[in-house]
Every structure is written in C-alpha cells, then in structure tokens.
Amino acid sequence: MIVRRFFLLIAIPAAFTAHPLMAESYSLAKANSARISDISFNLHDSGSQGPITLRHVQHVQPVQAKPRSFEIHDGTGATTHLKHLIAWAEAGHKGYDAIQLGAKKLPAKRPTQMTIGEIYAWINQTPNQPHAIGRYQFIPSTLQSLVIQAGISESHKFTTGVQDALADILLEDAGISSFMEGKISRHRFMTNLAKIWAGFPTATGRSHYHGYAGNRAVISWDRFDAIMKKIFPTKRG
C-alpha cells in the first residue's frame, strides 16, 4: 500500500545491538500509552474534549487508553520524538515486539528475537491474516522493500536498531528532509505521514486507509497538529 518513490541508501552497522509500518494498524483499544518524557500531551478521541494540556510528570504511571497521553522527553532530537509518536499511534505498549492484533497465528518468538528470514517464513506460512509487525507496524511488502533498500540480509535479527533504521527510510519517503529544510509545510508533511502510517489522520480527520483492514485514525487532526508543532516549533504549518 506504500508507493515507493525512490531508493535511499543508508549506512547500517555490521552488528546491531539488541535494540518497522503502516496500513495494518495495531489497535490501542486496551494498550497502555507510550511513556516518553516529562512533558505530557493529554489526548482525547473526541473533538469536543478540552485543549491539549501540558503537565510535568514526577513519577511515570501506566494510564488507561482514555484519556491517552503522549509524552516528549526534553533533550532528545525531534526525529526521535516523531518516531515515538508513530510508535504510540501504531504499536501500543508492545512497541518493537508488536504484531497486528488481527493475526491469529503468531510466530513462536518475539519479533525482536526473530531474523528477517524467520519473519518472511512466518508470513508465508500464515496466509489470510494481517502481518504488520514491529514498532512501526511494517506490512510484508513494505518490509521487503525496506530490507532491500537498507542492504540487510535475511540473517539479520529484527532488532530495535534495525526497526529504527527502516523507519528512517520511510520518514525520508515522507519528506522529512524537505520539511526540515523548509521546502514543504508541516501540514504537507503530516499528510505524507498519514499516507504511510494508518493511525494518523489526514486533514479530513480520518485515516487515509479508513476502514481498510479495520484501520482508523487514533488521534484527531488538531491534536496531531498540536503535537507536531511542539516537536517542530520553528517549522511553518
């Protein structure tokens, strides 16, 4: 479902520390929200809810899905914040080990303990079910394309570092470099992100893939915009 616009070559270390995306979106219905920092965005699904508020967190405690919160750590980079936001919208509390909830036949191992080849084998052995996997909920066609672009072998484990590196390629596809250079607006970049990650809304308020394989936006456009303004305060809307 992702149209590959170009191939990006990235350098990936030969050895990854034990540290992907898209339309088959992970449900957050019963997931704890991602805990990222000491600035908290209180998010509500309903547009009638109050404005986003900021609060300082002394002790991080698990919270239920409604209201759900997304937090940003001070002192980390904007791209890291954005990847946290993507993971919050897509993977829920399982993060790098998330598998789409519609998958009934699960692999024997956690995704981060599997090799790329083992993931491919699981996909081939379990047809007729969704296979979105990892922190960025990569679907099979996207995963295969990214692995080829990154030059990763099937013997590599699907570690956190590998998943983050593959997500960086997708961010480049979405135009993050052009956005950071001021060549495209924040709203254009947000729309591009929504065409990759089904959990994000377009300006219509709906996911670009609304209704496909159960997908829906998990955040309103206004709140998505408010968080993006916080992450990228100097970039135009």
VEXSETI-139083 format. One line per field, with one value per residue: residue in one letter; x, y, z negated of N, C-alpha, C in turn; residue number from 1. Coordinates in pm, 1 decimal. Example, Ala and Ser with C-alpha at 12.3 -4.5 7.8 and 13.67 -1.06 7.14 Angstrom:
2
residuo	a;s
n_xx	1319.0;1285.0
n_yy	-569.0;-225.0
n_zz	-780.0;-708.0
ca_xx	1230.0;1367.0
ca_yy	-450.0;-106.0
ca_zz	-780.0;-714.0
c_xx	1320.0;1290.0
c_yy	-330.0;3.0
c_zz	-780.0;-787.0
num	1;2
***
This chain:
237
residuo	m;i;v;r;r;f;f;l;l;i;a;i;p;a;a;f;t;a;h;p;l;m;a;e;s;y;s;l;a;k;a;n;s;a;r;i;s;d;i;s;f;n;l;h;d;s;g;s;q;g;p;i;t;l;r;h;v;q;h;v;q;p;v;q;a;k;p;r;s;f;e;i;h;d;g;t;g;a;t;t;h;l;k;h;l;i;a;w;a;e;a;g;h;k;g;y;d;a;i;q;l;g;a;k;k;l;p;a;k;r;p;t;q;m;t;i;g;e;i;y;a;w;i;n;q;t;p;n;q;p;h;a;i;g;r;y;q;f;i;p;s;t;l;q;s;l;v;i;q;a;g;i;s;e;s;h;k;f;t;t;g;v;q;d;a;l;a;d;i;l;l;e;d;a;g;i;s;s;f;m;e;g;k;i;s;r;h;r;f;m;t;n;l;a;k;i;w;a;g;f;p;t;a;t;g;r;s;h;y;h;g;y;a;g;n;r;a;v;i;s;w;d;r;f;d;a;i;m;k;k;i;f;p;t;k;r;g
n_xx	81.3;212.7;356.6;651.5;871.3;1136.7;1472.3;1661.8;1982.9;2127.5;2362.1;2424.6;2525.6;2747.9;2701.0;2424.1;2300.9;2107.4;1882.8;948.4;509.9;246.3;-43.5;-178.8;-287.6;-198.0;-410.9;-508.7;-688.8;-688.7;-443.6;-165.5;-58.0;220.0;507.0;695.7;828.6;889.9;704.9;371.8;126.4;-209.6;-440.3;-748.6;-1003.1;-1238.7;-1347.5;-1471.5;-1354.7;-1148.7;-875.3;-537.7;-328.6;-36.6;177.1;394.2;565.0;624.9;644.2;626.8;338.4;145.8;-119.9;-467.8;-643.4;-820.0;-840.8;-577.6;-223.8;52.3;394.9;683.6;1030.0;1253.1;1549.4;1603.3;1622.7;1424.8;1347.8;1356.7;1150.7;937.6;937.5;869.9;608.6;491.6;517.7;356.1;105.9;83.9;187.4;133.9;160.8;332.9;533.6;841.4;802.2;548.1;266.4;22.0;-309.4;-502.9;-381.3;-395.4;-241.3;46.2;401.7;657.5;847.9;934.7;912.3;1155.7;1340.0;1352.9;1490.6;1514.7;1462.3;1319.7;1089.2;986.7;934.3;734.5;531.2;480.4;389.8;153.3;-95.7;-368.7;-414.9;-350.9;-19.6;127.6;406.6;621.7;757.0;687.4;494.5;527.7;408.7;409.4;494.8;608.5;807.1;976.7;1064.5;1200.5;1403.0;1555.3;1637.8;1790.7;1994.8;2008.1;2062.3;1882.0;1953.8;1993.5;1887.7;1568.1;1603.2;1571.5;1729.3;1751.3;1480.3;1435.4;1612.8;1497.1;1257.8;1353.0;1406.0;1147.5;1057.5;1211.3;1103.9;858.0;926.1;1088.2;1338.7;1300.9;1102.7;1239.2;1416.6;1254.3;1115.6;873.7;551.7;447.0;189.7;171.6;372.3;264.6;40.6;168.7;287.9;57.4;-19.4;144.4;146.8;-125.0;-251.5;-244.1;-427.4;-561.6;-622.2;-894.7;-970.1;-991.6;-829.0;-606.7;-640.5;-886.4;-1111.5;-1003.5;-893.6;-970.2;-863.1;-817.7;-793.2;-618.7;-604.7;-703.8;-697.2;-639.4;-513.5;-299.4;-167.0;-107.9;76.8;279.8;356.9;469.5;684.8;825.3;884.7;972.0;892.1;688.6;326.1
n_yy	-120.2;112.3;340.5;318.3;574.2;641.8;511.4;488.8;494.2;379.2;381.7;109.0;-29.8;-310.1;-484.4;-504.1;-366.4;-525.7;-394.7;-111.8;-128.9;28.5;20.5;-195.5;-152.8;-137.7;-201.0;24.0;-14.5;-148.4;-92.7;22.7;360.6;504.4;597.2;869.9;1106.2;1406.6;1591.6;1607.6;1526.1;1542.2;1345.3;1311.5;1123.1;1245.8;1535.2;1723.3;1737.9;1902.7;2141.8;2045.2;1980.4;2062.2;1897.2;1848.1;1552.9;1368.1;1102.3;830.5;662.4;380.6;440.0;434.5;376.4;588.1;900.5;908.4;947.1;1118.3;1161.1;1376.4;1362.1;1592.2;1717.1;1526.9;1442.6;1587.4;1406.6;1166.1;1212.2;1219.3;956.4;825.0;917.8;801.2;530.2;526.3;569.9;348.6;98.3;58.1;-61.4;-276.8;-212.1;-253.7;-524.9;-560.8;-708.7;-710.9;-700.9;-852.9;-1079.8;-1416.5;-1642.9;-1658.0;-1587.7;-1809.4;-1685.4;-1368.9;-1069.9;-912.9;-1104.7;-1255.5;-1345.5;-1165.2;-1340.8;-1540.8;-1402.0;-1359.2;-1627.2;-1690.5;-1520.2;-1634.2;-1883.2;-1836.6;-1749.7;-1530.1;-1359.1;-1058.5;-913.2;-707.7;-575.9;-514.7;-208.0;-3.3;-112.4;-256.7;-372.8;-673.1;-623.8;-369.8;-409.2;-592.1;-434.8;-227.4;-366.1;-453.9;-204.4;-110.3;-288.9;-511.2;-839.6;-1154.6;-1293.4;-1119.3;-1010.5;-885.8;-643.4;-373.4;-164.6;-219.4;-192.3;80.4;195.3;117.4;253.4;512.2;530.9;533.9;773.0;948.2;903.3;1018.3;1280.3;1411.7;1539.3;1744.6;1881.2;1964.9;2135.1;2338.3;2325.0;2201.4;2231.2;2197.2;2081.4;1955.0;1765.7;1620.1;1510.4;1347.5;1167.8;1046.6;901.7;693.1;583.2;436.4;501.4;773.7;1077.6;1227.6;1563.5;1551.1;1430.9;1161.6;842.4;784.1;533.2;453.8;219.2;11.7;-307.4;-273.0;-32.4;288.2;635.5;724.9;956.5;1298.1;1538.6;1802.0;1762.5;1605.1;1795.3;1983.7;1843.8;1800.1;2062.8;2114.5;1936.2;2025.1;2322.2;2546.5;2522.1;2592.9;2588.8
n_zz	0.0;-35.0;179.4;333.3;367.1;413.5;395.7;107.7;-11.8;-299.2;-566.0;-763.6;-1065.5;-1086.6;-1293.9;-1499.2;-1799.2;-2057.7;-2018.1;-1203.0;-889.4;-888.2;-692.2;-812.1;-1096.5;-1444.1;-1714.2;-1970.9;-2165.0;-2414.7;-2507.5;-2701.5;-2707.8;-2527.5;-2711.6;-2725.4;-2829.8;-3029.4;-2959.3;-2897.6;-2659.4;-2672.8;-2526.5;-2355.4;-2198.2;-2112.6;-1945.9;-2095.3;-2336.2;-2582.4;-2532.9;-2441.6;-2712.4;-2903.4;-3126.5;-3405.4;-3483.5;-3764.4;-3859.4;-3653.9;-3564.3;-3457.9;-3228.7;-3137.7;-2825.1;-2771.2;-2914.6;-2674.0;-2683.7;-2541.4;-2554.5;-2563.1;-2585.3;-2727.7;-2573.8;-2378.8;-2026.5;-1755.1;-1554.6;-1690.2;-1876.5;-1695.2;-1597.6;-1831.9;-1854.6;-1627.9;-1696.6;-1924.0;-1807.2;-1643.5;-1747.4;-2019.0;-2360.1;-2329.4;-2159.3;-1998.7;-1974.4;-1880.4;-1717.9;-1466.3;-1585.8;-1460.2;-1371.9;-1405.0;-1409.3;-1557.8;-1555.1;-1684.4;-1834.4;-1988.3;-1791.2;-1796.8;-1849.8;-1628.0;-1306.6;-996.0;-788.2;-924.8;-987.8;-731.1;-668.2;-856.3;-765.4;-512.0;-588.6;-717.3;-572.5;-470.5;-687.2;-875.6;-884.4;-996.8;-1164.3;-1443.0;-1589.9;-1417.8;-1267.1;-1014.3;-705.8;-501.1;-221.8;-239.1;-433.2;-299.7;-82.3;-217.7;-350.9;-135.5;-32.6;-245.5;-248.3;-413.0;-530.9;-522.9;-742.1;-945.8;-1265.4;-1367.9;-1518.8;-1761.8;-1671.6;-1395.6;-1321.5;-1376.9;-1193.3;-949.4;-967.4;-945.2;-673.1;-570.8;-682.1;-538.0;-287.7;-335.9;-332.1;-522.6;-517.7;-329.9;-466.1;-700.9;-582.2;-509.9;-273.4;-233.9;-391.4;-738.9;-753.0;-505.7;-536.2;-749.5;-623.2;-439.5;-617.3;-715.5;-496.3;-506.3;-766.7;-911.1;-1147.6;-1183.1;-1113.6;-811.3;-686.2;-678.7;-907.1;-916.2;-883.5;-610.7;-519.8;-609.0;-737.1;-590.4;-640.0;-900.2;-982.1;-1136.7;-1224.3;-1518.9;-1654.1;-1658.8;-1385.5;-1471.0;-1718.4;-1643.2;-1487.6;-1689.1;-1847.3;-1659.6;-1616.2;-1863.0;-1861.0;-1637.8;-1659.8;-1513.5;-1255.3;-967.7;-934.9
ca_xx	0.0;301.8;418.4;792.8;901.1;1276.2;1551.8;1754.5;2087.3;2168.5;2467.5;2378.4;2639.9;2751.1;2639.8;2324.9;2274.8;1970.5;1788.2;946.3;467.9;156.7;-188.2;-234.1;-256.7;-214.0;-517.8;-472.4;-809.6;-661.7;-300.0;-116.7;1.7;364.9;553.3;816.3;905.2;831.1;601.0;265.7;14.2;-328.6;-513.1;-880.0;-1054.2;-1348.4;-1311.9;-1536.3;-1276.2;-1076.3;-749.0;-423.3;-263.2;98.2;198.8;521.5;542.9;726.7;656.0;551.1;249.5;65.4;-251.4;-560.0;-649.7;-897.9;-765.4;-445.0;-125.5;176.7;489.6;810.0;1144.3;1342.1;1687.8;1621.5;1600.7;1289.9;1317.2;1328.1;1015.2;842.3;929.2;790.9;468.2;448.8;503.3;237.9;-13.3;80.8;229.0;87.1;257.1;427.9;647.7;918.1;753.7;406.0;214.4;-115.3;-398.9;-582.2;-304.2;-432.6;-130.5;161.8;529.9;698.5;935.9;906.1;971.6;1294.3;1426.2;1346.5;1565.1;1429.4;1421.0;1216.9;966.2;935.4;880.6;607.1;433.8;445.2;323.4;26.0;-169.1;-505.2;-422.5;-259.5;115.2;201.1;495.9;721.5;722.4;632.6;390.6;559.7;339.1;510.1;554.4;691.9;924.7;1067.0;1124.5;1293.9;1517.8;1637.9;1699.2;1890.4;2102.7;2010.6;2044.5;1775.7;2007.3;1991.8;1773.1;1476.4;1629.9;1521.1;1810.5;1710.4;1348.1;1450.3;1678.9;1400.0;1162.9;1417.9;1386.0;1009.2;1049.1;1268.6;999.6;752.7;974.8;1138.1;1449.2;1240.1;1033.3;1337.7;1479.0;1153.7;1066.6;731.9;492.7;417.9;67.5;204.1;448.6;169.4;-38.8;256.9;300.0;-69.7;-27.3;231.6;100.3;-271.1;-301.4;-250.6;-535.3;-542.0;-695.8;-1036.6;-991.0;-990.0;-710.4;-601.6;-679.4;-1000.8;-1195.8;-929.2;-837.9;-1003.0;-783.0;-878.5;-703.2;-630.5;-585.6;-765.5;-603.8;-597.2;-418.1;-180.8;-100.7;-54.7;196.9;382.9;407.2;556.0;806.6;894.4;826.9;1014.8;850.4;561.4;214.9
ca_yy	0.0;227.7;353.3;353.9;684.4;638.9;425.2;563.1;409.0;423.5;301.3;39.0;-100.3;-453.8;-554.0;-422.5;-400.5;-574.7;-281.9;-111.2;4.4;102.9;18.3;-291.2;-75.8;-201.4;-139.8;75.2;-16.3;-188.5;-79.0;137.5;456.7;516.0;694.7;916.1;1213.5;1481.9;1681.0;1515.9;1571.4;1465.0;1332.5;1251.3;1095.2;1334.0;1674.3;1810.9;1741.2;2027.0;2156.4;1969.3;2045.3;2015.9;1883.6;1786.6;1423.0;1331.9;956.9;777.3;553.8;336.5;501.9;364.8;431.2;711.2;969.4;855.9;1055.2;1103.4;1248.4;1405.3;1384.8;1703.9;1682.7;1432.7;1507.7;1593.3;1283.0;1066.1;1241.5;1179.9;810.4;788.7;945.0;696.9;406.3;543.3;556.7;223.7;-26.6;42.0;-87.1;-382.3;-148.2;-324.7;-662.4;-558.8;-776.7;-667.2;-779.3;-944.4;-1200.9;-1523.6;-1738.0;-1577.5;-1657.4;-1874.7;-1596.0;-1226.7;-1014.0;-867.6;-1222.6;-1324.8;-1291.3;-1120.8;-1462.9;-1607.4;-1324.1;-1393.7;-1763.5;-1681.6;-1459.2;-1731.5;-1998.9;-1796.2;-1663.5;-1488.1;-1283.5;-943.5;-943.6;-587.8;-622.3;-424.6;-77.5;82.4;-190.5;-281.8;-480.5;-752.7;-562.4;-258.4;-465.3;-647.8;-324.0;-155.2;-452.9;-447.3;-71.0;-95.7;-384.5;-602.6;-979.0;-1224.9;-1349.7;-1016.4;-1009.0;-772.3;-575.3;-237.1;-79.7;-244.4;-132.8;226.5;229.5;102.8;364.9;632.8;534.0;576.7;916.0;1018.6;894.7;1114.5;1415.1;1479.2;1630.8;1862.8;1952.5;2029.6;2242.9;2440.2;2314.4;2166.4;2276.8;2096.0;2010.1;1864.6;1655.6;1540.0;1434.1;1242.5;1067.0;974.4;810.5;580.3;523.5;444.5;554.8;919.1;1126.8;1334.3;1684.6;1516.2;1370.8;1016.7;777.6;768.5;394.8;431.0;105.0;-96.0;-399.2;-222.2;85.3;417.3;729.0;714.9;1090.3;1396.6;1621.7;1917.0;1719.4;1567.7;1921.3;2044.4;1770.4;1828.0;2198.4;2103.8;1868.0;2109.1;2454.5;2651.7;2490.1;2652.7;2496.5
ca_zz	0.0;-26.4;310.7;316.8;457.4;452.8;311.5;24.4;-64.0;-431.3;-624.3;-882.4;-1122.7;-1059.6;-1406.7;-1568.0;-1937.5;-2070.4;-2016.7;-1129.2;-928.3;-806.6;-689.1;-905.2;-1216.3;-1574.0;-1792.5;-2102.0;-2247.0;-2551.1;-2529.7;-2775.7;-2617.3;-2531.3;-2808.4;-2660.5;-2890.4;-3137.9;-2908.2;-2858.5;-2579.3;-2704.1;-2401.4;-2362.6;-2064.8;-2077.6;-1918.1;-2191.8;-2457.8;-2602.7;-2460.7;-2490.8;-2824.5;-2932.4;-3269.6;-3441.4;-3543.2;-3861.2;-3857.7;-3542.1;-3598.4;-3342.4;-3219.0;-3050.9;-2690.0;-2765.6;-2811.4;-2645.8;-2685.4;-2466.9;-2622.5;-2496.1;-2673.3;-2697.3;-2547.4;-2269.2;-1898.9;-1700.6;-1482.3;-1793.3;-1923.1;-1592.2;-1595.6;-1949.2;-1822.2;-1534.2;-1772.8;-2009.4;-1724.4;-1568.0;-1810.8;-2155.2;-2466.6;-2294.7;-2093.5;-1896.8;-1964.3;-1845.0;-1599.6;-1444.8;-1668.6;-1379.0;-1342.6;-1497.5;-1416.3;-1593.1;-1548.0;-1809.2;-1909.3;-1979.8;-1669.8;-1812.1;-1858.7;-1500.4;-1194.1;-884.9;-719.0;-1003.6;-970.6;-598.1;-674.5;-929.7;-674.7;-408.4;-648.8;-779.6;-479.9;-503.2;-810.5;-870.0;-930.6;-1037.6;-1270.0;-1498.7;-1645.5;-1313.6;-1200.5;-874.5;-637.7;-429.6;-102.2;-283.5;-499.4;-199.3;-8.5;-304.1;-374.8;-14.2;-26.0;-352.0;-229.3;-526.8;-490.4;-593.5;-866.5;-1048.6;-1355.6;-1358.5;-1644.4;-1773.0;-1584.8;-1257.4;-1302.7;-1371.1;-1067.7;-841.6;-982.5;-894.0;-528.2;-547.8;-712.9;-423.0;-185.1;-372.3;-306.4;-641.8;-483.4;-267.8;-573.1;-786.4;-503.7;-482.8;-135.5;-242.5;-517.0;-839.7;-716.8;-393.8;-594.2;-826.1;-526.1;-388.5;-722.8;-723.3;-382.8;-539.1;-892.1;-911.0;-1273.4;-1174.2;-1028.3;-714.0;-726.8;-689.8;-1038.0;-902.0;-829.2;-464.8;-495.2;-696.1;-705.6;-525.6;-740.6;-1033.1;-1017.5;-1168.3;-1291.0;-1664.0;-1706.2;-1570.0;-1309.2;-1551.8;-1819.3;-1566.2;-1453.0;-1811.0;-1886.4;-1559.9;-1644.0;-1979.9;-1821.2;-1538.0;-1687.9;-1421.6;-1118.1;-932.0;-920.1
c_xx	85.2;363.9;560.9;829.2;1046.5;1348.3;1653.8;1856.5;2129.1;2275.4;2416.5;2497.4;2631.7;2687.5;2545.9;2319.5;2132.2;1879.0;1684.7;850.8;337.7;18.4;-250.4;-203.6;-285.2;-319.9;-467.9;-587.1;-781.4;-514.3;-270.0;-51.9;152.5;403.6;687.2;889.9;844.3;740.1;492.0;159.3;-104.0;-419.1;-646.3;-930.4;-1159.2;-1301.7;-1373.0;-1459.1;-1199.9;-944.9;-639.8;-357.6;-125.5;112.7;334.1;495.6;656.7;752.0;567.3;469.5;173.5;-71.0;-337.5;-577.5;-726.2;-895.3;-626.7;-346.1;-3.6;274.6;618.8;919.1;1217.1;1480.4;1709.5;1577.1;1458.8;1253.2;1286.4;1188.1;911.6;828.1;855.5;642.1;412.7;424.7;380.8;110.6;-27.0;97.5;176.6;198.4;358.6;545.7;711.4;872.0;605.8;379.2;68.0;-212.8;-483.0;-510.4;-336.6;-321.9;-1.1;291.4;567.2;783.0;887.5;973.0;1118.0;1391.8;1430.4;1443.5;1466.4;1376.6;1311.7;1083.6;903.6;870.3;746.1;497.5;385.9;364.7;187.0;-49.9;-305.5;-518.6;-328.9;-125.0;194.6;281.1;589.8;668.5;653.4;533.4;412.0;471.5;439.8;574.9;646.2;819.6;1025.0;1138.5;1230.5;1419.8;1612.6;1710.5;1812.1;2007.5;2117.8;1987.9;1933.3;1824.0;2012.8;1868.6;1696.5;1484.5;1567.3;1598.4;1775.9;1575.9;1356.3;1513.9;1582.9;1295.9;1222.7;1402.7;1245.5;990.1;1107.4;1170.1;889.4;797.4;1033.2;1253.1;1396.0;1168.2;1132.2;1408.2;1380.7;1094.9;920.8;681.5;474.0;295.3;89.2;279.7;357.6;83.8;43.2;273.5;173.9;-88.4;62.3;181.3;-49.5;-328.2;-311.1;-365.6;-483.0;-620.6;-845.6;-1071.1;-990.5;-853.8;-719.8;-649.7;-800.7;-1086.7;-1124.5;-862.3;-859.2;-929.7;-868.6;-771.0;-725.5;-613.0;-653.7;-657.9;-551.6;-494.2;-289.0;-100.1;-37.0;73.9;310.4;440.6;499.8;688.2;892.1;846.7;863.7;967.2;710.1;455.0;177.0
c_yy	126.0;229.0;399.3;460.9;687.5;544.9;508.9;465.9;463.7;329.7;239.2;-40.7;-249.0;-532.3;-459.5;-464.9;-447.7;-456.3;-327.1;-14.8;22.3;48.2;-89.2;-237.8;-151.2;-128.9;-95.6;61.9;-52.7;-171.7;37.9;233.6;457.8;624.0;744.7;1023.3;1284.1;1592.2;1594.4;1586.2;1483.9;1463.8;1264.7;1230.9;1196.3;1475.8;1769.7;1818.6;1872.7;2029.5;2068.5;2046.9;1986.1;2003.5;1820.8;1659.0;1391.5;1181.1;903.3;657.5;510.6;404.2;421.5;441.7;562.5;778.6;907.7;971.0;1018.3;1203.4;1262.5;1428.7;1512.6;1649.0;1576.9;1497.4;1496.5;1464.7;1169.5;1086.1;1192.3;1028.3;757.7;808.0;838.7;565.7;410.9;518.3;417.2;97.8;-47.1;2.6;-196.0;-331.0;-231.3;-469.9;-670.9;-638.4;-737.5;-759.9;-879.6;-1072.9;-1307.6;-1626.8;-1659.4;-1657.1;-1713.4;-1783.6;-1452.1;-1170.0;-972.8;-984.3;-1300.9;-1263.8;-1243.2;-1243.1;-1537.3;-1533.6;-1354.9;-1532.5;-1764.9;-1623.1;-1560.4;-1848.9;-1966.0;-1701.3;-1624.1;-1428.8;-1163.7;-979.0;-818.8;-618.9;-512.1;-290.2;13.0;8.9;-203.5;-394.8;-551.7;-684.1;-447.0;-309.8;-516.9;-538.3;-252.3;-236.8;-451.0;-313.5;-55.1;-191.7;-482.0;-745.4;-1042.9;-1287.8;-1247.0;-1031.6;-877.7;-692.3;-436.2;-143.2;-95.0;-177.4;19.0;270.4;219.5;214.6;494.4;644.2;582.7;723.9;998.5;1015.9;997.2;1258.8;1486.3;1574.1;1759.0;1947.2;2028.7;2144.0;2352.1;2434.8;2270.3;2207.6;2161.3;2014.5;1915.3;1742.0;1563.2;1453.1;1320.1;1130.1;981.2;878.0;688.3;506.6;546.1;501.4;705.7;962.3;1215.5;1455.6;1660.2;1463.9;1219.8;967.8;773.2;628.7;356.6;313.7;-9.9;-180.0;-346.0;-96.3;206.7;506.3;720.8;850.6;1186.7;1475.3;1737.6;1876.6;1670.0;1693.0;1985.4;1975.7;1796.9;1968.1;2198.0;2038.2;1954.1;2253.7;2563.6;2630.1;2542.4;2546.7;2473.5
c_zz	0.0;111.3;291.0;416.2;501.6;359.0;237.2;-30.6;-198.6;-482.5;-751.9;-936.6;-1095.9;-1171.6;-1477.6;-1713.1;-1948.0;-2092.4;-1920.5;-1123.2;-861.5;-810.0;-777.3;-1044.5;-1344.9;-1654.6;-1927.8;-2200.8;-2391.7;-2587.1;-2621.2;-2678.8;-2632.6;-2630.9;-2760.0;-2738.5;-3006.4;-3088.5;-2849.1;-2776.1;-2614.0;-2582.9;-2424.6;-2220.7;-2021.6;-2055.6;-2017.1;-2322.7;-2465.3;-2527.8;-2520.2;-2602.5;-2844.9;-3082.9;-3291.5;-3518.8;-3638.6;-3858.1;-3746.2;-3588.3;-3473.2;-3345.0;-3123.8;-2920.5;-2682.8;-2901.5;-2793.7;-2643.0;-2603.1;-2525.4;-2544.1;-2599.5;-2631.4;-2663.4;-2441.5;-2139.3;-1848.1;-1627.7;-1579.2;-1849.1;-1823.1;-1586.7;-1718.2;-1921.1;-1727.5;-1609.5;-1863.4;-1929.9;-1664.2;-1651.9;-1951.5;-2250.3;-2432.6;-2213.2;-1985.2;-1878.0;-1927.6;-1717.3;-1587.1;-1515.1;-1588.9;-1344.1;-1446.8;-1513.9;-1435.0;-1576.5;-1684.8;-1896.7;-1898.5;-1855.3;-1684.0;-1824.9;-1728.0;-1399.9;-1087.8;-809.2;-793.2;-994.6;-835.8;-600.4;-746.5;-841.4;-571.6;-464.1;-708.9;-687.6;-536.4;-643.5;-798.0;-931.4;-970.1;-1163.2;-1315.4;-1543.0;-1545.5;-1223.7;-1050.2;-820.7;-546.1;-310.3;-138.9;-347.7;-397.7;-121.2;-91.6;-330.6;-255.4;-7.0;-127.4;-337.1;-344.5;-477.8;-572.5;-723.4;-978.9;-1137.0;-1340.2;-1489.9;-1646.8;-1681.3;-1438.6;-1230.5;-1291.9;-1239.3;-949.8;-847.8;-929.9;-742.1;-496.1;-580.3;-598.3;-306.5;-210.2;-354.8;-425.8;-610.9;-420.6;-371.5;-660.4;-715.1;-467.0;-343.8;-129.9;-380.3;-614.7;-801.0;-599.2;-446.1;-673.4;-734.4;-468.5;-491.0;-730.6;-607.2;-403.6;-662.2;-907.8;-1039.7;-1275.6;-1084.5;-916.4;-763.8;-736.3;-829.0;-1035.4;-853.7;-677.3;-426.4;-580.1;-648.1;-638.8;-633.8;-881.7;-1074.1;-1048.0;-1229.8;-1441.6;-1732.3;-1609.9;-1496.1;-1394.3;-1656.3;-1756.8;-1533.7;-1575.9;-1856.3;-1788.5;-1577.9;-1765.2;-1945.1;-1729.1;-1551.4;-1587.1;-1279.0;-1091.3;-912.2;-776.5
num	1;2;3;4;5;6;7;8;9;10;11;12;13;14;15;16;17;18;19;20;21;22;23;24;25;26;27;28;29;30;31;32;33;34;35;36;37;38;39;40;41;42;43;44;45;46;47;48;49;50;51;52;53;54;55;56;57;58;59;60;61;62;63;64;65;66;67;68;69;70;71;72;73;74;75;76;77;78;79;80;81;82;83;84;85;86;87;88;89;90;91;92;93;94;95;96;97;98;99;100;101;102;103;104;105;106;107;108;109;110;111;112;113;114;115;116;117;118;119;120;121;122;123;124;125;126;127;128;129;130;131;132;133;134;135;136;137;138;139;140;141;142;143;144;145;146;147;148;149;150;151;152;153;154;155;156;157;158;159;160;161;162;163;164;165;166;167;168;169;170;171;172;173;174;175;176;177;178;179;180;181;182;183;184;185;186;187;188;189;190;191;192;193;194;195;196;197;198;199;200;201;202;203;204;205;206;207;208;209;210;211;212;213;214;215;216;217;218;219;220;221;222;223;224;225;226;227;228;229;230;231;232;233;234;235;236;237
***
